[in-house]
Amino acid sequence: AQQDNHPALGTMATSRWQPGDLIQDVYEPVLADNAPPGEYRILLGFYDLASGQRLPLQGRSEKYFALEGVRVQDD
């Protein structure tokens, strides 16, 4: 699944962010109907809207942040 949104549903452009700000955002990706239960990894990142290039994260070699061990189970 993939979901792209502007931060805070378009109300908090990154150009307005200040060091120390906490930006809360809600995402509800929809998995494919045939996705098996198990542990998944969620990748979070930012990209330049004009170029489509993924932006680097400060102090990291990766261009994404990974949430490991997200459990998906049957309804």
CNS distance restraints for C-alpha pairs under 8 A (distance, minus, plus):
assign (resid   1 and name CA) (resid  29 and name CA) 5.89 0.50 0.50
assign (resid   1 and name CA) (resid  30 and name CA) 5.97 0.50 0.50
assign (resid   1 and name CA) (resid  31 and name CA) 5.32 0.50 0.50
assign (resid   1 and name CA) (resid  32 and name CA) 7.09 0.50 0.50
assign (resid   2 and name CA) (resid  29 and name CA) 6.22 0.50 0.50
assign (resid   2 and name CA) (resid  30 and name CA) 7.92 0.50 0.50
assign (resid   3 and name CA) (resid  27 and name CA) 7.28 0.50 0.50
assign (resid   3 and name CA) (resid  28 and name CA) 7.83 0.50 0.50
assign (resid   3 and name CA) (resid  29 and name CA) 5.92 0.50 0.50
assign (resid   5 and name CA) (resid   9 and name CA) 6.57 0.50 0.50
assign (resid   5 and name CA) (resid  10 and name CA) 7.61 0.50 0.50
assign (resid   6 and name CA) (resid  10 and name CA) 4.80 0.50 0.50
assign (resid   6 and name CA) (resid  11 and name CA) 7.97 0.50 0.50
assign (resid   6 and name CA) (resid  12 and name CA) 7.93 0.50 0.50
assign (resid   6 and name CA) (resid  13 and name CA) 7.31 0.50 0.50
assign (resid   7 and name CA) (resid  11 and name CA) 6.82 0.50 0.50
assign (resid   7 and name CA) (resid  12 and name CA) 5.61 0.50 0.50
assign (resid   7 and name CA) (resid  13 and name CA) 6.22 0.50 0.50
assign (resid   7 and name CA) (resid  14 and name CA) 7.31 0.50 0.50
assign (resid   7 and name CA) (resid  23 and name CA) 7.82 0.50 0.50
assign (resid   7 and name CA) (resid  25 and name CA) 6.63 0.50 0.50
assign (resid   8 and name CA) (resid  12 and name CA) 5.57 0.50 0.50
assign (resid   8 and name CA) (resid  23 and name CA) 7.22 0.50 0.50
assign (resid   8 and name CA) (resid  24 and name CA) 6.66 0.50 0.50
assign (resid   8 and name CA) (resid  25 and name CA) 5.11 0.50 0.50
assign (resid   8 and name CA) (resid  26 and name CA) 7.63 0.50 0.50
assign (resid   9 and name CA) (resid  25 and name CA) 7.64 0.50 0.50
assign (resid  12 and name CA) (resid  16 and name CA) 6.68 0.50 0.50
assign (resid  12 and name CA) (resid  17 and name CA) 7.58 0.50 0.50
assign (resid  12 and name CA) (resid  23 and name CA) 7.92 0.50 0.50
assign (resid  13 and name CA) (resid  17 and name CA) 7.19 0.50 0.50
assign (resid  17 and name CA) (resid  21 and name CA) 6.41 0.50 0.50
assign (resid  31 and name CA) (resid  35 and name CA) 6.39 0.50 0.50
assign (resid  36 and name CA) (resid  72 and name CA) 8.00 0.50 0.50
assign (resid  37 and name CA) (resid  71 and name CA) 7.55 0.50 0.50
assign (resid  37 and name CA) (resid  72 and name CA) 5.09 0.50 0.50
assign (resid  37 and name CA) (resid  73 and name CA) 4.69 0.50 0.50
assign (resid  37 and name CA) (resid  74 and name CA) 6.22 0.50 0.50
assign (resid  38 and name CA) (resid  71 and name CA) 5.64 0.50 0.50
assign (resid  38 and name CA) (resid  72 and name CA) 5.33 0.50 0.50
assign (resid  38 and name CA) (resid  73 and name CA) 6.49 0.50 0.50
assign (resid  39 and name CA) (resid  69 and name CA) 5.17 0.50 0.50
assign (resid  39 and name CA) (resid  70 and name CA) 5.28 0.50 0.50
assign (resid  39 and name CA) (resid  71 and name CA) 4.43 0.50 0.50
assign (resid  39 and name CA) (resid  72 and name CA) 6.17 0.50 0.50
assign (resid  40 and name CA) (resid  68 and name CA) 6.76 0.50 0.50
assign (resid  40 and name CA) (resid  69 and name CA) 5.68 0.50 0.50
assign (resid  40 and name CA) (resid  70 and name CA) 5.05 0.50 0.50
assign (resid  40 and name CA) (resid  71 and name CA) 6.22 0.50 0.50
assign (resid  40 and name CA) (resid  72 and name CA) 7.23 0.50 0.50
assign (resid  41 and name CA) (resid  66 and name CA) 6.53 0.50 0.50
assign (resid  41 and name CA) (resid  67 and name CA) 5.60 0.50 0.50
assign (resid  41 and name CA) (resid  68 and name CA) 4.68 0.50 0.50
assign (resid  41 and name CA) (resid  69 and name CA) 6.00 0.50 0.50
assign (resid  41 and name CA) (resid  70 and name CA) 6.01 0.50 0.50
assign (resid  42 and name CA) (resid  66 and name CA) 5.66 0.50 0.50
assign (resid  42 and name CA) (resid  67 and name CA) 5.02 0.50 0.50
assign (resid  42 and name CA) (resid  68 and name CA) 6.66 0.50 0.50
assign (resid  42 and name CA) (resid  70 and name CA) 7.31 0.50 0.50
assign (resid  43 and name CA) (resid  64 and name CA) 6.08 0.50 0.50
assign (resid  43 and name CA) (resid  65 and name CA) 5.67 0.50 0.50
assign (resid  43 and name CA) (resid  66 and name CA) 4.57 0.50 0.50
assign (resid  43 and name CA) (resid  67 and name CA) 6.37 0.50 0.50
assign (resid  44 and name CA) (resid  64 and name CA) 5.36 0.50 0.50
assign (resid  44 and name CA) (resid  65 and name CA) 5.06 0.50 0.50
assign (resid  44 and name CA) (resid  66 and name CA) 6.28 0.50 0.50
assign (resid  44 and name CA) (resid  67 and name CA) 7.87 0.50 0.50
assign (resid  45 and name CA) (resid  54 and name CA) 7.24 0.50 0.50
assign (resid  45 and name CA) (resid  55 and name CA) 7.41 0.50 0.50
assign (resid  45 and name CA) (resid  63 and name CA) 6.55 0.50 0.50
assign (resid  45 and name CA) (resid  64 and name CA) 4.49 0.50 0.50
assign (resid  45 and name CA) (resid  65 and name CA) 6.26 0.50 0.50
assign (resid  46 and name CA) (resid  54 and name CA) 5.91 0.50 0.50
assign (resid  46 and name CA) (resid  55 and name CA) 5.58 0.50 0.50
assign (resid  46 and name CA) (resid  63 and name CA) 7.99 0.50 0.50
assign (resid  46 and name CA) (resid  64 and name CA) 7.53 0.50 0.50
assign (resid  47 and name CA) (resid  52 and name CA) 5.86 0.50 0.50
assign (resid  47 and name CA) (resid  53 and name CA) 5.35 0.50 0.50
assign (resid  47 and name CA) (resid  54 and name CA) 4.04 0.50 0.50
assign (resid  47 and name CA) (resid  55 and name CA) 4.96 0.50 0.50
assign (resid  48 and name CA) (resid  52 and name CA) 5.20 0.50 0.50
assign (resid  48 and name CA) (resid  53 and name CA) 5.47 0.50 0.50
assign (resid  48 and name CA) (resid  54 and name CA) 6.38 0.50 0.50
assign (resid  48 and name CA) (resid  55 and name CA) 6.51 0.50 0.50
assign (resid  49 and name CA) (resid  53 and name CA) 7.80 0.50 0.50
assign (resid  54 and name CA) (resid  63 and name CA) 6.43 0.50 0.50
assign (resid  55 and name CA) (resid  63 and name CA) 6.05 0.50 0.50
assign (resid  56 and name CA) (resid  60 and name CA) 7.42 0.50 0.50
assign (resid  56 and name CA) (resid  61 and name CA) 7.42 0.50 0.50
assign (resid  56 and name CA) (resid  62 and name CA) 6.81 0.50 0.50
assign (resid  56 and name CA) (resid  63 and name CA) 4.54 0.50 0.50
assign (resid  56 and name CA) (resid  64 and name CA) 7.46 0.50 0.50
assign (resid  57 and name CA) (resid  61 and name CA) 7.42 0.50 0.50
assign (resid  57 and name CA) (resid  62 and name CA) 6.93 0.50 0.50
assign (resid  57 and name CA) (resid  63 and name CA) 5.65 0.50 0.50
assign (resid  57 and name CA) (resid  64 and name CA) 6.88 0.50 0.50
